[in-house]
Amino acid sequence: MLLQLPAGHVPLAGMPCLVKLPLGDGGGDLVIAMAGELAHVEGAHAGVQCRSIDLESITHLRRLIEMNLGDPSASERELKALIAAAGSA
């Protein structure tokens, strides 16, 4: 995941982090949360590698992928490919 860093924030690659992505208008409890590690930092951007994600967050992420693809079977293929890629990394 690529994130834009706040002005003046200079983290180092390898640092642990917690990423929280609010869903909707931000007024609800829908959040995708994951523990990660900064994989690389380039200027005002940082790449985060997900290290763990809870079941509720992965459920929200899966639903978001399904809605964007418009085809539940396509989302299943995409998730299987992501899991396979993560397992080989």
PDB file of N, CA, C and O in Angstrom:
ATOM      1  N   MET A   1       0.848  -1.146   0.000  1.00  0.00           N
ATOM      2  CA  MET A   1       0.000   0.000   0.000  1.00  0.00           C
ATOM      3  C   MET A   1       0.905   1.223   0.000  1.00  0.00           C
ATOM      4  O   MET A   1       1.887   1.270   0.741  1.00  0.00           O
ATOM      5  N   LEU A   2       0.586   2.201  -0.815  1.00  0.00           N
ATOM      6  CA  LEU A   2       1.367   3.435  -0.891  1.00  0.00           C
ATOM      7  C   LEU A   2       0.604   4.541  -0.173  1.00  0.00           C
ATOM      8  O   LEU A   2      -0.566   4.787  -0.468  1.00  0.00           O
ATOM      9  N   LEU A   3       1.261   5.202   0.762  1.00  0.00           N
ATOM     10  CA  LEU A   3       0.640   6.261   1.553  1.00  0.00           C
ATOM     11  C   LEU A   3       1.359   7.578   1.342  1.00  0.00           C
ATOM     12  O   LEU A   3       2.569   7.607   1.118  1.00  0.00           O
ATOM     13  N   GLN A   4       0.605   8.673   1.414  1.00  0.00           N
ATOM     14  CA  GLN A   4       1.217   9.997   1.400  1.00  0.00           C
ATOM     15  C   GLN A   4       1.456  10.395   2.846  1.00  0.00           C
ATOM     16  O   GLN A   4       0.555  10.304   3.680  1.00  0.00           O
ATOM     17  N   LEU A   5       2.669  10.836   3.140  1.00  0.00           N
ATOM     18  CA  LEU A   5       3.054  11.188   4.502  1.00  0.00           C
ATOM     19  C   LEU A   5       2.676  12.624   4.829  1.00  0.00           C
ATOM     20  O   LEU A   5       2.665  13.482   3.946  1.00  0.00           O
ATOM     21  N   PRO A   6       2.363  12.891   6.103  1.00  0.00           N
ATOM     22  CA  PRO A   6       2.114  14.277   6.516  1.00  0.00           C
ATOM     23  C   PRO A   6       3.385  15.109   6.351  1.00  0.00           C
ATOM     24  O   PRO A   6       4.492  14.578   6.438  1.00  0.00           O
ATOM     25  N   ALA A   7       3.227  16.397   6.117  1.00  0.00           N
ATOM     26  CA  ALA A   7       4.376  17.294   5.951  1.00  0.00           C
ATOM     27  C   ALA A   7       5.278  17.223   7.178  1.00  0.00           C
ATOM     28  O   ALA A   7       4.803  17.260   8.313  1.00  0.00           O
ATOM     29  N   GLY A   8       6.569  17.120   6.940  1.00  0.00           N
ATOM     30  CA  GLY A   8       7.547  17.102   8.014  1.00  0.00           C
ATOM     31  C   GLY A   8       7.745  15.751   8.679  1.00  0.00           C
ATOM     32  O   GLY A   8       8.601  15.620   9.553  1.00  0.00           O
ATOM     33  N   HIS A   9       6.984  14.754   8.291  1.00  0.00           N
ATOM     34  CA  HIS A   9       7.094  13.417   8.881  1.00  0.00           C
ATOM     35  C   HIS A   9       8.105  12.614   8.072  1.00  0.00           C
ATOM     36  O   HIS A   9       7.924  12.413   6.872  1.00  0.00           O
ATOM     37  N   VAL A  10       9.171  12.153   8.728  1.00  0.00           N
ATOM     38  CA  VAL A  10      10.229  11.423   8.033  1.00  0.00           C
ATOM     39  C   VAL A  10      10.473  10.081   8.730  1.00  0.00           C
ATOM     40  O   VAL A  10      11.404   9.959   9.526  1.00  0.00           O
ATOM     41  N   PRO A  11       9.647   9.082   8.437  1.00  0.00           N
ATOM     42  CA  PRO A  11       9.859   7.765   9.038  1.00  0.00           C
ATOM     43  C   PRO A  11      10.981   7.020   8.316  1.00  0.00           C
ATOM     44  O   PRO A  11      11.408   7.423   7.234  1.00  0.00           O
ATOM     45  N   LEU A  12      11.446   5.953   8.914  1.00  0.00           N
ATOM     46  CA  LEU A  12      12.503   5.140   8.323  1.00  0.00           C
ATOM     47  C   LEU A  12      11.939   3.809   7.856  1.00  0.00           C
ATOM     48  O   LEU A  12      11.049   3.242   8.490  1.00  0.00           O
ATOM     49  N   ALA A  13      12.460   3.318   6.752  1.00  0.00           N
ATOM     50  CA  ALA A  13      12.051   2.000   6.273  1.00  0.00           C
ATOM     51  C   ALA A  13      12.319   0.978   7.374  1.00  0.00           C
ATOM     52  O   ALA A  13      13.327   1.054   8.076  1.00  0.00           O
ATOM     53  N   GLY A  14      11.408   0.028   7.514  1.00  0.00           N
ATOM     54  CA  GLY A  14      11.528  -1.003   8.537  1.00  0.00           C
ATOM     55  C   GLY A  14      10.756  -0.698   9.802  1.00  0.00           C
ATOM     56  O   GLY A  14      10.579  -1.578  10.644  1.00  0.00           O
ATOM     57  N   MET A  15      10.291   0.542   9.955  1.00  0.00           N
ATOM     58  CA  MET A  15       9.536   0.905  11.157  1.00  0.00           C
ATOM     59  C   MET A  15       8.174   0.226  11.141  1.00  0.00           C
ATOM     60  O   MET A  15       7.545   0.133  10.087  1.00  0.00           O
ATOM     61  N   PRO A  16       7.703  -0.254  12.300  1.00  0.00           N
ATOM     62  CA  PRO A  16       6.354  -0.811  12.369  1.00  0.00           C
ATOM     63  C   PRO A  16       5.331   0.318  12.315  1.00  0.00           C
ATOM     64  O   PRO A  16       5.626   1.450  12.697  1.00  0.00           O
ATOM     65  N   CYS A  17       4.132   0.005  11.840  1.00  0.00           N
ATOM     66  CA  CYS A  17       3.082   1.013  11.775  1.00  0.00           C
ATOM     67  C   CYS A  17       1.715   0.344  11.882  1.00  0.00           C
ATOM     68  O   CYS A  17       1.584  -0.864  11.684  1.00  0.00           O
ATOM     69  N   LEU A  18       0.713   1.137  12.195  1.00  0.00           N
ATOM     70  CA  LEU A  18      -0.670   0.690  12.209  1.00  0.00           C
ATOM     71  C   LEU A  18      -1.421   1.582  11.236  1.00  0.00           C
ATOM     72  O   LEU A  18      -1.453   2.801  11.406  1.00  0.00           O
ATOM     73  N   VAL A  19      -2.024   0.985  10.218  1.00  0.00           N
ATOM     74  CA  VAL A  19      -2.764   1.731   9.204  1.00  0.00           C
ATOM     75  C   VAL A  19      -4.249   1.533   9.457  1.00  0.00           C
ATOM     76  O   VAL A  19      -4.718   0.400   9.564  1.00  0.00           O
ATOM     77  N   LYS A  20      -4.993   2.637   9.554  1.00  0.00           N
ATOM     78  CA  LYS A  20      -6.444   2.583   9.723  1.00  0.00           C
ATOM     79  C   LYS A  20      -7.084   3.370   8.585  1.00  0.00           C
ATOM     80  O   LYS A  20      -6.848   4.569   8.436  1.00  0.00           O
ATOM     81  N   LEU A  21      -7.896   2.682   7.784  1.00  0.00           N
ATOM     82  CA  LEU A  21      -8.573   3.300   6.649  1.00  0.00           C
ATOM     83  C   LEU A  21     -10.062   3.371   6.944  1.00  0.00           C
ATOM     84  O   LEU A  21     -10.750   2.353   6.873  1.00  0.00           O
ATOM     85  N   PRO A  22     -10.581   4.564   7.278  1.00  0.00           N
ATOM     86  CA  PRO A  22     -12.016   4.678   7.535  1.00  0.00           C
ATOM     87  C   PRO A  22     -12.797   4.518   6.233  1.00  0.00           C
ATOM     88  O   PRO A  22     -12.390   5.026   5.188  1.00  0.00           O
ATOM     89  N   LEU A  23     -13.906   3.816   6.305  1.00  0.00           N
ATOM     90  CA  LEU A  23     -14.758   3.605   5.142  1.00  0.00           C
ATOM     91  C   LEU A  23     -16.006   4.463   5.272  1.00  0.00           C
ATOM     92  O   LEU A  23     -16.445   4.760   6.383  1.00  0.00           O
ATOM     93  N   GLY A  24     -16.571   4.857   4.157  1.00  0.00           N
ATOM     94  CA  GLY A  24     -17.773   5.686   4.185  1.00  0.00           C
ATOM     95  C   GLY A  24     -17.426   7.126   4.497  1.00  0.00           C
ATOM     96  O   GLY A  24     -16.378   7.629   4.092  1.00  0.00           O
ATOM     97  N   ASP A  25     -18.328   7.792   5.230  1.00  0.00           N
ATOM     98  CA  ASP A  25     -18.150   9.209   5.525  1.00  0.00           C
ATOM     99  C   ASP A  25     -17.283   9.455   6.753  1.00  0.00           C
ATOM    100  O   ASP A  25     -17.085  10.603   7.151  1.00  0.00           O
ATOM    101  N   GLY A  26     -16.769   8.396   7.353  1.00  0.00           N
ATOM    102  CA  GLY A  26     -15.922   8.545   8.529  1.00  0.00           C
ATOM    103  C   GLY A  26     -16.697   8.638   9.829  1.00  0.00           C
ATOM    104  O   GLY A  26     -16.096   8.648  10.903  1.00  0.00           O
ATOM    105  N   GLY A  27     -18.028   8.706   9.753  1.00  0.00           N
ATOM    106  CA  GLY A  27     -18.839   8.824  10.954  1.00  0.00           C
ATOM    107  C   GLY A  27     -19.209   7.494  11.567  1.00  0.00           C
ATOM    108  O   GLY A  27     -19.751   7.447  12.672  1.00  0.00           O
ATOM    109  N   GLY A  28     -18.922   6.408  10.860  1.00  0.00           N
ATOM    110  CA  GLY A  28     -19.297   5.092  11.363  1.00  0.00           C
ATOM    111  C   GLY A  28     -18.121   4.337  11.930  1.00  0.00           C
ATOM    112  O   GLY A  28     -17.029   4.876  12.109  1.00  0.00           O
ATOM    113  N   ASP A  29     -18.373   3.078  12.208  1.00  0.00           N
ATOM    114  CA  ASP A  29     -17.340   2.225  12.784  1.00  0.00           C
ATOM    115  C   ASP A  29     -16.636   1.377  11.738  1.00  0.00           C
ATOM    116  O   ASP A  29     -15.832   0.513  12.088  1.00  0.00           O
ATOM    117  N   LEU A  30     -16.921   1.604  10.458  1.00  0.00           N
ATOM    118  CA  LEU A  30     -16.305   0.788   9.418  1.00  0.00           C
ATOM    119  C   LEU A  30     -14.880   1.260   9.161  1.00  0.00           C
ATOM    120  O   LEU A  30     -14.646   2.362   8.663  1.00  0.00           O
ATOM    121  N   VAL A  31     -13.935   0.392   9.516  1.00  0.00           N
ATOM    122  CA  VAL A  31     -12.520   0.718   9.373  1.00  0.00           C
ATOM    123  C   VAL A  31     -11.781  -0.537   8.934  1.00  0.00           C
ATOM    124  O   VAL A  31     -12.032  -1.630   9.441  1.00  0.00           O
ATOM    125  N   ILE A  32     -10.873  -0.368   7.989  1.00  0.00           N
ATOM    126  CA  ILE A  32      -9.932  -1.437   7.669  1.00  0.00           C
ATOM    127  C   ILE A  32      -8.658  -1.086   8.429  1.00  0.00           C
ATOM    128  O   ILE A  32      -8.047  -0.044   8.189  1.00  0.00           O
ATOM    129  N   ALA A  33      -8.262  -1.972   9.352  1.00  0.00           N
ATOM    130  CA  ALA A  33      -7.066  -1.737  10.166  1.00  0.00           C
ATOM    131  C   ALA A  33      -6.079  -2.869   9.937  1.00  0.00           C
ATOM    132  O   ALA A  33      -6.458  -4.039   9.893  1.00  0.00           O
ATOM    133  N   MET A  34      -4.826  -2.515   9.793  1.00  0.00           N
ATOM    134  CA  MET A  34      -3.798  -3.537   9.607  1.00  0.00           C
ATOM    135  C   MET A  34      -2.480  -3.084  10.223  1.00  0.00           C
ATOM    136  O   MET A  34      -2.138  -1.902  10.205  1.00  0.00           O
ATOM    137  N   ALA A  35      -1.755  -4.045  10.763  1.00  0.00           N
ATOM    138  CA  ALA A  35      -0.409  -3.783  11.264  1.00  0.00           C
ATOM    139  C   ALA A  35       0.547  -4.004  10.106  1.00  0.00           C
ATOM    140  O   ALA A  35       0.399  -4.957   9.340  1.00  0.00           O
ATOM    141  N   GLY A  36       1.515  -3.134   9.983  1.00  0.00           N
ATOM    142  CA  GLY A  36       2.433  -3.249   8.863  1.00  0.00           C
ATOM    143  C   GLY A  36       3.828  -2.784   9.202  1.00  0.00           C
ATOM    144  O   GLY A  36       4.164  -2.500  10.352  1.00  0.00           O
ATOM    145  N   GLU A  37       4.618  -2.720   8.163  1.00  0.00           N
ATOM    146  CA  GLU A  37       6.004  -2.276   8.273  1.00  0.00           C
ATOM    147  C   GLU A  37       6.297  -1.395   7.067  1.00  0.00           C
ATOM    148  O   GLU A  37       5.898  -1.712   5.947  1.00  0.00           O
ATOM    149  N   LEU A  38       6.995  -0.289   7.300  1.00  0.00           N
ATOM    150  CA  LEU A  38       7.355   0.582   6.186  1.00  0.00           C
ATOM    151  C   LEU A  38       8.384  -0.128   5.318  1.00  0.00           C
ATOM    152  O   LEU A  38       9.503  -0.392   5.756  1.00  0.00           O
ATOM    153  N   ALA A  39       8.000  -0.431   4.097  1.00  0.00           N
ATOM    154  CA  ALA A  39       8.876  -1.156   3.175  1.00  0.00           C
ATOM    155  C   ALA A  39       9.862  -0.212   2.497  1.00  0.00           C
ATOM    156  O   ALA A  39      11.016  -0.571   2.266  1.00  0.00           O
ATOM    157  N   HIS A  40       9.399   1.002   2.179  1.00  0.00           N
ATOM    158  CA  HIS A  40      10.283   2.000   1.570  1.00  0.00           C
ATOM    159  C   HIS A  40       9.692   3.380   1.779  1.00  0.00           C
ATOM    160  O   HIS A  40       8.478   3.534   1.911  1.00  0.00           O
ATOM    161  N   VAL A  41      10.551   4.371   1.808  1.00  0.00           N
ATOM    162  CA  VAL A  41      10.137   5.765   1.953  1.00  0.00           C
ATOM    163  C   VAL A  41      10.821   6.552   0.853  1.00  0.00           C
ATOM    164  O   VAL A  41      12.045   6.523   0.723  1.00  0.00           O
ATOM    165  N   GLU A  42      10.020   7.260   0.058  1.00  0.00           N
ATOM    166  CA  GLU A  42      10.545   8.077  -1.038  1.00  0.00           C
ATOM    167  C   GLU A  42       9.861   9.431  -0.999  1.00  0.00           C
ATOM    168  O   GLU A  42       8.701   9.559  -1.391  1.00  0.00           O
ATOM    169  N   GLY A  43      10.572  10.432  -0.531  1.00  0.00           N
ATOM    170  CA  GLY A  43      10.002  11.765  -0.435  1.00  0.00           C
ATOM    171  C   GLY A  43       8.815  11.779   0.511  1.00  0.00           C
ATOM    172  O   GLY A  43       8.931  11.401   1.677  1.00  0.00           O
ATOM    173  N   ALA A  44       7.671  12.217  -0.002  1.00  0.00           N
ATOM    174  CA  ALA A  44       6.464  12.326   0.814  1.00  0.00           C
ATOM    175  C   ALA A  44       5.603  11.070   0.758  1.00  0.00           C
ATOM    176  O   ALA A  44       4.444  11.097   1.173  1.00  0.00           O
ATOM    177  N   HIS A  45       6.155   9.970   0.251  1.00  0.00           N
ATOM    178  CA  HIS A  45       5.384   8.731   0.127  1.00  0.00           C
ATOM    179  C   HIS A  45       6.092   7.575   0.827  1.00  0.00           C
ATOM    180  O   HIS A  45       7.320   7.507   0.877  1.00  0.00           O
ATOM    181  N   ALA A  46       5.278   6.672   1.364  1.00  0.00           N
ATOM    182  CA  ALA A  46       5.826   5.483   2.021  1.00  0.00           C
ATOM    183  C   ALA A  46       5.049   4.265   1.558  1.00  0.00           C
ATOM    184  O   ALA A  46       3.823   4.297   1.457  1.00  0.00           O
ATOM    185  N   GLY A  47       5.765   3.205   1.282  1.00  0.00           N
ATOM    186  CA  GLY A  47       5.149   1.929   0.946  1.00  0.00           C
ATOM    187  C   GLY A  47       5.062   1.084   2.205  1.00  0.00           C
ATOM    188  O   GLY A  47       6.051   0.930   2.922  1.00  0.00           O
ATOM    189  N   VAL A  48       3.883   0.536   2.476  1.00  0.00           N
ATOM    190  CA  VAL A  48       3.657  -0.262   3.679  1.00  0.00           C
ATOM    191  C   VAL A  48       3.368  -1.699   3.284  1.00  0.00           C
ATOM    192  O   VAL A  48       2.545  -1.964   2.407  1.00  0.00           O
ATOM    193  N   GLN A  49       4.056  -2.621   3.940  1.00  0.00           N
ATOM    194  CA  GLN A  49       3.787  -4.045   3.739  1.00  0.00           C
ATOM    195  C   GLN A  49       2.926  -4.510   4.904  1.00  0.00           C
ATOM    196  O   GLN A  49       3.300  -4.352   6.066  1.00  0.00           O
ATOM    197  N   CYS A  50       1.775  -5.081   4.586  1.00  0.00           N
ATOM    198  CA  CYS A  50       0.860  -5.576   5.612  1.00  0.00           C
ATOM    199  C   CYS A  50       1.464  -6.807   6.274  1.00  0.00           C
ATOM    200  O   CYS A  50       1.895  -7.739   5.595  1.00  0.00           O
ATOM    201  N   ARG A  51       1.493  -6.804   7.610  1.00  0.00           N
ATOM    202  CA  ARG A  51       1.998  -7.942   8.380  1.00  0.00           C
ATOM    203  C   ARG A  51       0.860  -8.736   9.008  1.00  0.00           C
ATOM    204  O   ARG A  51       0.969  -9.951   9.170  1.00  0.00           O
ATOM    205  N   SER A  52      -0.239  -8.055   9.365  1.00  0.00           N
ATOM    206  CA  SER A  52      -1.407  -8.755   9.908  1.00  0.00           C
ATOM    207  C   SER A  52      -2.642  -7.882   9.751  1.00  0.00           C
ATOM    208  O   SER A  52      -2.567  -6.653   9.737  1.00  0.00           O
ATOM    209  N   ILE A  53      -3.785  -8.558   9.633  1.00  0.00           N
ATOM    210  CA  ILE A  53      -5.065  -7.874   9.479  1.00  0.00           C
ATOM    211  C   ILE A  53      -6.122  -8.742  10.153  1.00  0.00           C
ATOM    212  O   ILE A  53      -6.109  -9.964  10.010  1.00  0.00           O
ATOM    213  N   ASP A  54      -7.036  -8.111  10.885  1.00  0.00           N
ATOM    214  CA  ASP A  54      -8.049  -8.875  11.608  1.00  0.00           C
ATOM    215  C   ASP A  54      -9.176  -9.309  10.666  1.00  0.00           C
ATOM    216  O   ASP A  54      -9.311  -8.799   9.554  1.00  0.00           O
ATOM    217  N   LEU A  55      -9.972 -10.254  11.138  1.00  0.00           N
ATOM    218  CA  LEU A  55     -11.030 -10.842  10.315  1.00  0.00           C
ATOM    219  C   LEU A  55     -12.056  -9.807   9.863  1.00  0.00           C
ATOM    220  O   LEU A  55     -12.491  -9.830   8.711  1.00  0.00           O
ATOM    221  N   GLU A  56     -12.447  -8.902  10.755  1.00  0.00           N
ATOM    222  CA  GLU A  56     -13.431  -7.884  10.389  1.00  0.00           C
ATOM    223  C   GLU A  56     -12.892  -6.976   9.284  1.00  0.00           C
ATOM    224  O   GLU A  56     -13.620  -6.631   8.353  1.00  0.00           O
ATOM    225  N   SER A  57     -11.627  -6.591   9.384  1.00  0.00           N
ATOM    226  CA  SER A  57     -11.021  -5.728   8.370  1.00  0.00           C
ATOM    227  C   SER A  57     -10.900  -6.440   7.032  1.00  0.00           C
ATOM    228  O   SER A  57     -11.148  -5.840   5.986  1.00  0.00           O
ATOM    229  N   ILE A  58     -10.522  -7.713   7.056  1.00  0.00           N
ATOM    230  CA  ILE A  58     -10.392  -8.447   5.790  1.00  0.00           C
ATOM    231  C   ILE A  58     -11.759  -8.643   5.150  1.00  0.00           C
ATOM    232  O   ILE A  58     -11.871  -8.674   3.925  1.00  0.00           O
ATOM    233  N   THR A  59     -12.800  -8.775   5.970  1.00  0.00           N
ATOM    234  CA  THR A  59     -14.161  -8.878   5.442  1.00  0.00           C
ATOM    235  C   THR A  59     -14.561  -7.582   4.750  1.00  0.00           C
ATOM    236  O   THR A  59     -15.138  -7.611   3.663  1.00  0.00           O
ATOM    237  N   HIS A  60     -14.256  -6.440   5.375  1.00  0.00           N
ATOM    238  CA  HIS A  60     -14.544  -5.136   4.752  1.00  0.00           C
ATOM    239  C   HIS A  60     -13.760  -4.973   3.451  1.00  0.00           C
ATOM    240  O   HIS A  60     -14.297  -4.487   2.456  1.00  0.00           O
ATOM    241  N   LEU A  61     -12.488  -5.379   3.462  1.00  0.00           N
ATOM    242  CA  LEU A  61     -11.644  -5.270   2.273  1.00  0.00           C
ATOM    243  C   LEU A  61     -12.186  -6.137   1.143  1.00  0.00           C
ATOM    244  O   LEU A  61     -12.223  -5.712  -0.012  1.00  0.00           O
ATOM    245  N   ARG A  62     -12.601  -7.337   1.477  1.00  0.00           N
ATOM    246  CA  ARG A  62     -13.157  -8.241   0.468  1.00  0.00           C
ATOM    247  C   ARG A  62     -14.417  -7.645  -0.160  1.00  0.00           C
ATOM    248  O   ARG A  62     -14.590  -7.690  -1.378  1.00  0.00           O
ATOM    249  N   ARG A  63     -15.287  -7.091   0.669  1.00  0.00           N
ATOM    250  CA  ARG A  63     -16.524  -6.480   0.163  1.00  0.00           C
ATOM    251  C   ARG A  63     -16.205  -5.278  -0.731  1.00  0.00           C
ATOM    252  O   ARG A  63     -16.853  -5.075  -1.757  1.00  0.00           O
ATOM    253  N   LEU A  64     -15.222  -4.497  -0.345  1.00  0.00           N
ATOM    254  CA  LEU A  64     -14.809  -3.338  -1.141  1.00  0.00           C
ATOM    255  C   LEU A  64     -14.298  -3.777  -2.508  1.00  0.00           C
ATOM    256  O   LEU A  64     -14.613  -3.152  -3.520  1.00  0.00           O
ATOM    257  N   ILE A  65     -13.512  -4.847  -2.540  1.00  0.00           N
ATOM    258  CA  ILE A  65     -13.006  -5.384  -3.806  1.00  0.00           C
ATOM    259  C   ILE A  65     -14.160  -5.885  -4.667  1.00  0.00           C
ATOM    260  O   ILE A  65     -14.192  -5.628  -5.871  1.00  0.00           O
ATOM    261  N   GLU A  66     -15.114  -6.602  -4.057  1.00  0.00           N
ATOM    262  CA  GLU A  66     -16.278  -7.102  -4.805  1.00  0.00           C
ATOM    263  C   GLU A  66     -17.065  -5.957  -5.426  1.00  0.00           C
ATOM    264  O   GLU A  66     -17.477  -6.033  -6.583  1.00  0.00           O
ATOM    265  N   MET A  67     -17.273  -4.889  -4.645  1.00  0.00           N
ATOM    266  CA  MET A  67     -18.044  -3.750  -5.156  1.00  0.00           C
ATOM    267  C   MET A  67     -17.317  -3.067  -6.308  1.00  0.00           C
ATOM    268  O   MET A  67     -17.956  -2.637  -7.268  1.00  0.00           O
ATOM    269  N   ASN A  68     -16.001  -2.961  -6.229  1.00  0.00           N
ATOM    270  CA  ASN A  68     -15.235  -2.303  -7.287  1.00  0.00           C
ATOM    271  C   ASN A  68     -15.137  -3.145  -8.546  1.00  0.00           C
ATOM    272  O   ASN A  68     -15.138  -2.607  -9.653  1.00  0.00           O
ATOM    273  N   LEU A  69     -15.053  -4.465  -8.389  1.00  0.00           N
ATOM    274  CA  LEU A  69     -14.963  -5.341  -9.558  1.00  0.00           C
ATOM    275  C   LEU A  69     -16.332  -5.624 -10.165  1.00  0.00           C
ATOM    276  O   LEU A  69     -16.441  -5.874 -11.365  1.00  0.00           O
ATOM    277  N   GLY A  70     -17.375  -5.585  -9.341  1.00  0.00           N
ATOM    278  CA  GLY A  70     -18.722  -5.845  -9.834  1.00  0.00           C
ATOM    279  C   GLY A  70     -19.017  -7.308 -10.110  1.00  0.00           C
ATOM    280  O   GLY A  70     -20.076  -7.629 -10.650  1.00  0.00           O
ATOM    281  N   ASP A  71     -18.100  -8.205  -9.752  1.00  0.00           N
ATOM    282  CA  ASP A  71     -18.274  -9.632 -10.031  1.00  0.00           C
ATOM    283  C   ASP A  71     -17.660 -10.432  -8.883  1.00  0.00           C
ATOM    284  O   ASP A  71     -16.437 -10.471  -8.747  1.00  0.00           O
ATOM    285  N   PRO A  72     -18.501 -11.079  -8.046  1.00  0.00           N
ATOM    286  CA  PRO A  72     -17.962 -11.838  -6.904  1.00  0.00           C
ATOM    287  C   PRO A  72     -16.948 -12.912  -7.295  1.00  0.00           C
ATOM    288  O   PRO A  72     -15.996 -13.147  -6.552  1.00  0.00           O
ATOM    289  N   SER A  73     -17.129 -13.567  -8.439  1.00  0.00           N
ATOM    290  CA  SER A  73     -16.170 -14.605  -8.836  1.00  0.00           C
ATOM    291  C   SER A  73     -14.823 -13.979  -9.215  1.00  0.00           C
ATOM    292  O   SER A  73     -13.773 -14.581  -8.990  1.00  0.00           O
ATOM    293  N   ALA A  74     -14.857 -12.780  -9.785  1.00  0.00           N
ATOM    294  CA  ALA A  74     -13.610 -12.085 -10.116  1.00  0.00           C
ATOM    295  C   ALA A  74     -12.876 -11.696  -8.838  1.00  0.00           C
ATOM    296  O   ALA A  74     -11.649 -11.773  -8.776  1.00  0.00           O
ATOM    297  N   SER A  75     -13.626 -11.278  -7.820  1.00  0.00           N
ATOM    298  CA  SER A  75     -12.976 -10.910  -6.560  1.00  0.00           C
ATOM    299  C   SER A  75     -12.350 -12.133  -5.906  1.00  0.00           C
ATOM    300  O   SER A  75     -11.288 -12.033  -5.291  1.00  0.00           O
ATOM    301  N   GLU A  76     -12.996 -13.278  -6.033  1.00  0.00           N
ATOM    302  CA  GLU A  76     -12.441 -14.522  -5.486  1.00  0.00           C
ATOM    303  C   GLU A  76     -11.107 -14.845  -6.165  1.00  0.00           C
ATOM    304  O   GLU A  76     -10.145 -15.224  -5.497  1.00  0.00           O
ATOM    305  N   ARG A  77     -11.052 -14.697  -7.479  1.00  0.00           N
ATOM    306  CA  ARG A  77      -9.805 -14.939  -8.215  1.00  0.00           C
ATOM    307  C   ARG A  77      -8.721 -13.955  -7.788  1.00  0.00           C
ATOM    308  O   ARG A  77      -7.567 -14.339  -7.595  1.00  0.00           O
ATOM    309  N   GLU A  78      -9.097 -12.680  -7.641  1.00  0.00           N
ATOM    310  CA  GLU A  78      -8.130 -11.654  -7.235  1.00  0.00           C
ATOM    311  C   GLU A  78      -7.572 -11.948  -5.845  1.00  0.00           C
ATOM    312  O   GLU A  78      -6.365 -11.844  -5.625  1.00  0.00           O
ATOM    313  N   LEU A  79      -8.449 -12.314  -4.903  1.00  0.00           N
ATOM    314  CA  LEU A  79      -7.991 -12.604  -3.548  1.00  0.00           C
ATOM    315  C   LEU A  79      -7.095 -13.835  -3.506  1.00  0.00           C
ATOM    316  O   LEU A  79      -6.108 -13.852  -2.772  1.00  0.00           O
ATOM    317  N   LYS A  80      -7.423 -14.860  -4.279  1.00  0.00           N
ATOM    318  CA  LYS A  80      -6.575 -16.052  -4.337  1.00  0.00           C
ATOM    319  C   LYS A  80      -5.199 -15.700  -4.896  1.00  0.00           C
ATOM    320  O   LYS A  80      -4.185 -16.207  -4.417  1.00  0.00           O
ATOM    321  N   ALA A  81      -5.164 -14.839  -5.902  1.00  0.00           N
ATOM    322  CA  ALA A  81      -3.886 -14.417  -6.479  1.00  0.00           C
ATOM    323  C   ALA A  81      -3.068 -13.617  -5.463  1.00  0.00           C
ATOM    324  O   ALA A  81      -1.853 -13.794  -5.370  1.00  0.00           O
ATOM    325  N   LEU A  82      -3.730 -12.734  -4.698  1.00  0.00           N
ATOM    326  CA  LEU A  82      -3.028 -11.957  -3.680  1.00  0.00           C
ATOM    327  C   LEU A  82      -2.469 -12.852  -2.581  1.00  0.00           C
ATOM    328  O   LEU A  82      -1.339 -12.663  -2.130  1.00  0.00           O
ATOM    329  N   ILE A  83      -3.268 -13.828  -2.154  1.00  0.00           N
ATOM    330  CA  ILE A  83      -2.822 -14.754  -1.109  1.00  0.00           C
ATOM    331  C   ILE A  83      -1.640 -15.579  -1.603  1.00  0.00           C
ATOM    332  O   ILE A  83      -0.676 -15.793  -0.869  1.00  0.00           O
ATOM    333  N   ALA A  84      -1.717 -16.042  -2.849  1.00  0.00           N
ATOM    334  CA  ALA A  84      -0.619 -16.824  -3.424  1.00  0.00           C
ATOM    335  C   ALA A  84       0.652 -15.980  -3.518  1.00  0.00           C
ATOM    336  O   ALA A  84       1.745 -16.458  -3.215  1.00  0.00           O
ATOM    337  N   ALA A  85       0.502 -14.720  -3.939  1.00  0.00           N
ATOM    338  CA  ALA A  85       1.661 -13.833  -4.055  1.00  0.00           C
ATOM    339  C   ALA A  85       2.266 -13.551  -2.683  1.00  0.00           C
ATOM    340  O   ALA A  85       3.488 -13.501  -2.541  1.00  0.00           O
ATOM    341  N   ALA A  86       1.421 -13.369  -1.680  1.00  0.00           N
ATOM    342  CA  ALA A  86       1.911 -13.105  -0.326  1.00  0.00           C
ATOM    343  C   ALA A  86       2.634 -14.322   0.235  1.00  0.00           C
ATOM    344  O   ALA A  86       3.617 -14.186   0.963  1.00  0.00           O
ATOM    345  N   GLY A  87       2.149 -15.503  -0.102  1.00  0.00           N
ATOM    346  CA  GLY A  87       2.774 -16.727   0.386  1.00  0.00           C
ATOM    347  C   GLY A  87       4.127 -16.999  -0.232  1.00  0.00           C
ATOM    348  O   GLY A  87       4.971 -17.653   0.382  1.00  0.00           O
ATOM    349  N   SER A  88       4.346 -16.505  -1.440  1.00  0.00           N
ATOM    350  CA  SER A  88       5.622 -16.750  -2.122  1.00  0.00           C
ATOM    351  C   SER A  88       6.644 -15.648  -1.857  1.00  0.00           C
ATOM    352  O   SER A  88       7.812 -15.778  -2.226  1.00  0.00           O
ATOM    353  N   ALA A  89       6.208 -14.568  -1.220  1.00  0.00           N
ATOM    354  CA  ALA A  89       7.124 -13.436  -0.955  1.00  0.00           C
ATOM    355  C   ALA A  89       7.992 -13.681   0.253  1.00  0.00           C
ATOM    356  O   ALA A  89       8.810 -12.832   0.607  1.00  0.00           O
TER     357      ALA A  89
END
